[in-house]
Amino acid sequence: MAKKEIKKVVLAYSGGLDTSIIIPWLKENYNNPYIIAVAGNVGQMDELEGLEAKALATGADEYYAMDLTEAMVDEIIIPSVQAGAIYEEYLMGTAFARPIIGKGLVEIAKANNCDAIVHGCTGKGNDQVRFELAIKRFAPDMTIIAPWREWEIKSRDEEIDYAEAHKVPLKISRETNYSKDKNMWHLSHEGLDLEDPTNEPMYEKEGFLEMGVSPITAPDVPTYVTIDFEQGVPVAIDGVKKSATDIIWDLNDIGGKNGIGLLDIVENRLVGMKCRGVYETPGGTILYKAHQALETLCLDKMTAHKKQELSICFAELLYNGQWYTPLREALSAFVTETQKNMTGTVKLKLYKGNIIKSAISSPYSLYSEEICTFGESDYNQADAGGFINLWGLPTTVHAMLEQGLLKNQ
């Protein structure tokens, strides 16, 4: 669609540097379109404060706030935890939010007869793919505008120059200009000194960490936490029934205070480059650990091993923006089947960034102390000899062939 035909747009609006300057840029470069700034509430808390006033003051014509936190948890986060989806040590975060926000943007764009959807993702990142694949899934004919792929701005410093020239208020300075993304699950840090992998993250520096503390400054005594699951869904914390969303909030608080969930990695982006990111995922790290512990008790060997294989594929689909695809839906159906007996209680000990398993119990436990005990039991150890002979038969035959011992040679 030509620029002159763009009369009304929906802008994925966070109030950060990128989306703040996009509003005046759209007005200047797209013939002054009607701009609906849409913020998706995925649990970024204080970052939502004052967004409406800021958007309108910057030139937006309308502002919407979508409350997507519960939907993100129930539709994406919990199914991913159940799947054990981990991408190169990364427990996702940004990838959880983008599909659900993209879907919401389409709903608002259609309801308001908009000509295009605009996002502030750079041409180097993963989020452009995640947003756009979600948009294409629900509005395949919708025009998408990505200013970073059009404008002449080349860096975040130049973005700040543009903001200052257009009197766009910013909460950051050039010195604190980390690229961050925050939702209820995590906080990511990129840029500045982190672009050099030889620089250690400044965990102890005031203001760097937002969801917790460094393990060094965490309490010198451990904290215990108990999580109850029903069919793989967290339903209670320390014996108190709560929604999965509220449990994650509680775990964020508990984990953050104990220095849990810090990750510093150089990861492989979808677009082909490596990037260095520092992530805070206090509650999510605890939840993953608890769920994995329960599966060791309740999931049979063959299913567990196949699930580990498929979890890599599941994680890649999520990371690569392919949440709304037939393959992901098929994998989720498999995961749901594996969770039927994933009911039980996991107790963990948290201490200075470490998560230590304390106790696991389940009415569907496949563990039998009577069978595996080193003490006396009904297990017939003599049976192992025949098992080994049959299990090793191919190896034995191959060795006999090599040594000329096989009959009829």
Secondary structure by P-SEA (a helix, b strand, c coil): cccccccbbbbbccccccccaaaaaaaacccccbbbbbbbcccccccccaaaaaaaaacccbbbbbccaaaaaaccaaaaaaaccccccccccccccaaaaaaaaaaaaaaacccbbbbccccccaaaaaaaaaaaaccccbbbbbcccccccccaaaaaaaaaaacccccccccccccccccccbbbbbccccccccccccccccccccccccccccccbbbbbbbbbccccccccccccccaaaaaaaaaaaaaaaccbbbbbbccccccbbbbbbbbbaaaaaaaaaaaaaaaccccaaaaaaaaaaaaaaaaaaaacccccaaaaaaaaaaaaaaccccbbbbbbbcccbbbbcccccccccccccccccccccccccaaaaaaaaaaaaaaaaaaaaacccccc
